[in-house]
Amino acid sequence: MLMENDPYLFGENLRPKWYNGELLQLASDLASRLLPAFQNSMTGIPFPRVNLKNGVVDEGVETCTAGAGSLLLELGTLSRLLGDPIYETMARRANRALWSARAKNTGLLGNVINAKTGQWVGRLSGLGAGLDSYFEYLLKSYILFGEEEDYLMFNESYNGFKQYLRRGRTHCNSGYGDHPLYVNVDMHSGNTYTYWIDALQASFPAVQVLFGDIEEAICTHAWHYNVWKRYGLLPERFNWQRLSPDVAFYPLRPELVESTYLLYQATKNPFYLHVGREIIQNINAYTKTKCGYATVHDVIDMSLEDRMESFFLSETCKYLYLLFDLDNPLNKQFSKYIFTTEGHLLPIGSKLRTKPWTDEEFSSKPSCASSFGKESLSGDSVNIPYVAKEAPIFKPNITQPSCDAIDEARHYLLPLRTPYYLQLTESLGLKELENMLSENGNLEELF
């Protein structure tokens, strides 16, 4: 995409003299081979696997919400570069099908769905594995393409998170009560479903930053960071009731690093540089091997596995590098680009905000914005107990915050005020910061 749109972003021309759209042709070929997974589905929800050689769709019909609904950035971009709406149409059809399957009482989505019937198999609703990037892509798709329905769906979802998933005091940096926490709930009742939170939820503060809810992002990030501090690395699943890992491995995931990077971009608070430095030190101390960096099998004894996931290089290291490379061309024009869920850059601008086709030919499916509160795939009425805000008018490359500016002091002092930070560390069994406070007199002076 950078070769097609902005080959000089990093100085030298990224586009070789011999290049003539070969990568775009390969992307089109791959996407076309994936189309049977969409076209063979009566519900609009793509089947999870398809044979790229012969187009035969795997008989397995269960797919996660994130897997089926995190395709719009890539397929939408491809459609707009090629002038062919088929790829974006299929991705939007999948998003709308999932949206229509929301629980009628809560408006929440589950984590596993049957692509053939449109019926939910997994009732867990949360912000982690199986769901995370669906919501991330609703917001990012609006930012990239400017389609109002994406914003409306995200805003409805975000209100639902606040209503059903969020626990703790009302505000991050004021008031009384436990530290705010987003838990996994039953999609139909909104009642707590599990007492664990997985490591993928650590990416949600980055989404909150993009949405403009900075104070809430500060609180969400602080919780995951302090779980990291408790063990030195972030366990895959942490039981917030027993204060122990339910799944103890750490596969070098990027989610906490991504949120740290975006919070630093939003606040310029040096606290997040301290967090990044600690993450680097611990990764080097516990995971570095002779031939690379290894997955930690158990964060309790720091035993290792003989594997290194590809996202460690493509995301974890990338976000750490960008966090500290303050003069990086990307950081100097951060509002002009957006990352996909796999850490790839896409430029924000008129080229991708303009559809080189007319909607009339592809208007057989009702738009999501006109179907709020209507019928689900099963025919059940869906009554959403909260009302969507009107999508803001978008001005390309200009930030559109949806919240009040954060307190100026949060740029320089501890982002989460000292009493609340101490409350959080105590609730997670950490005594280090209390000791630091007693030795230094004021914790905020440390940053």
Helices and strands as residue ranges (DSSP letters): H 2-5, H 22-39, E 62-64, H 65-69, H 72-82, H 86-100, E 112-114, E 120-122, E 124-125, H 132-145, H 148-160, I 161-165, E 166-167, E 181-182, E 185-186, E 196-198, G 199-203, H 204-211, H 214-231, E 237-239, E 244-247, H 255-267, H 271-287, E 288-289, E 292-293, E 296-298, E 303-304, H 310-311, I 312-316, H 317-324, H 329-332, G 334-336, E 337-339, E 345-347, H 350-353, G 359-362, G 368-370, G 408-411, H 418-427, H 432-440, G 443-446
